[in-house]
Amino acid sequence: MRIIDKEFKHNVARYVLQCALATLIIAIVLVFLDVLTHTATVAALGASSFIAFTMPTYDASKPRLMIGGYLVGISVGCFCHFLSLSPWMASLFVSQRISSIVFGALSVGLAIFLMVVTDTEHAPATSVALGLMLEKWDYLTIVFVLCGIILISTLKWLLKPVLKNLL
């Protein structure tokens, strides 16, 4: 039974560098986003950092998928959030809790559907849709999320010659 990746001993510096990059980006994002209020959003960016810096040559880490997925997730999350606040929608549900459950599930399902249709599949971005539906946010939150995923994609692109798949 193996506990440590067999490639680790031959690539210690690479493992440390790539994981440190993901750590640095998330630290920058956490400075600007309230981790207690934006838990799902921060978690999504953490997952995207993992994908970008441990699987840099996989399709899942392409900028089109990462940035496009976040654009879809943000759009769907905002749409479902505002739809859930409409008075006629609120009257359809027995309680706010039921409404949140229905629109939270809808935000995930609709985000998945639109990502697949637009060829922008990025799994972590579905949690952005859910986070925007369920958590309190403002437009600055959206700006920081977009800046975060663009920063991740840009750094991955700039460091493409030195990044290798760790998986």
N, C-alpha and C positions, 0 to 999 in steps of 0.2 A: 504494500500500500504506500502510495506516494503522497506526501503532504505538501511539499514545495515543488513548484513547476520546474521541470528538468532544464528549461531554458534560462531560468533565473540566474544560476551561477555563472553563465557565460555572458549575461547581459544586465548585470546589476545596475550599472549607470543608466542604461536605457529605461529600465523599470522605474528607477527612482526619479529620473527626469520627467518622464511622461506622467507619472502619478502626481508629481509636484506641480506640473502645469495645471492639471485638473483641480488640485487643491487651491492654487493661486486664483484661478478664475472664479471658483465658488466663493472664496474669501472676498473677492471684489464685489460679487453680486450680493453677498450677505451684508456688506457695508451699506448698500443702498436699499435693500428690501428688508422689511421687518419679518424675520424668520417665523415669529409666532403667528403673524397674520397671514402670511403668504406661504404656508407650509407646502401645499401641493405644487406651487410654482417653483419654489426653491428645489424641491425634490426632482421635478422635471429637469431643471437645468443641471442638477447633479448627475442624473442618469444620462443626459446628453453629453456631459463632459466625459463620463465613463466611455461611452460609445466613441466619441471623437478621439480620445487619447489612448485607448487600448485597442481599438479596431480601426485605425485611420484609413485603411485601404478597402474596408467593407463598404458596400453600397449604403448601409444605414448611416454612415458618417458623411455622405455627400452633402455639400451645402444646400443643394436644391431640396433634399429631403428634410434636412434639419431646419433650415429657415422657412421653407414652404410649409412644413408640418406645424411649426409654431404660428405662422400666419393663419393657417386653417384653425388651429386650436384656439387662438385668441379670438378670431372672428366668431366661431361657434360659441365659445364661452360667453362672449358679450351678448350675442343674439339671444341665447337661452336665458341669461341673467335678466335682460330687459323684458323678454317675453314673460318670464315668471313674475315680474313686478306689475304687469298690466292688470288692471282691476277685473276685467272679464276672465282672465286666466285664474286669478286668485279665487274667484267665485266657483270655479269648477272643483276645487279640492276642499276636503273637510278641514285640513289644517295646513299650516305653513310647512310643517315637517314633511307631510305627504307631497306637497308641491315641490319642496327641495329635492326629495328622492326622485320624483318623476323627471324634473328638469335636469337634475344631475346625471341621471342615466341617459336622458336624451342628448345631453351635451357630449357624452362619451361616444354614444352610438353614431350621432351625426358627424362628429369629428372623424371617427374611423371611416365612415362612408365617404366623406368628402376627400380625405387623404388618399384613399384607394382610387377614387375616381380621377383625382388630379395628379396622381403619381407623386405624392409628397408624403409618403408613409414614414412617420417618425413616431414610434410608440410613446416616448416620453411626452410628446406634445399633447396627447390626449388628456394627460393630467393637468395641463394648463387650462384646457377647456373646462374640466371639472372644477379646478380651483377658482376660476373666474365665476363660475356659476354658484359655488357654495361659500366662498370667502369674501370678505370685504376687500375692495380694491378701488383704486382711482386710476386716472389715465397715466399718471406717472409710473404706476406699476407696470403698465403695458410697455411703456418706453424702456424701462429697465429690463424687462424680460426680452424684448427684441434686441436691445443692446447686448444683453448677456449671450444670446444665441449667436448673434453676429460676431461677437468677440471670440466665442468658442470656434466658430467656423473659420474666422480669419486667422487665428493663431494656428489652427490645424493646417490651413492652406500654406501659411508662411513657413511652417516647420515640416512640411511634407517630406523634404529630402532626409530629414533625420528621424522622423517617426516611423516606427515599425509596429506591426501587429503583435500584441502581447498575448493574445489568446491562441 
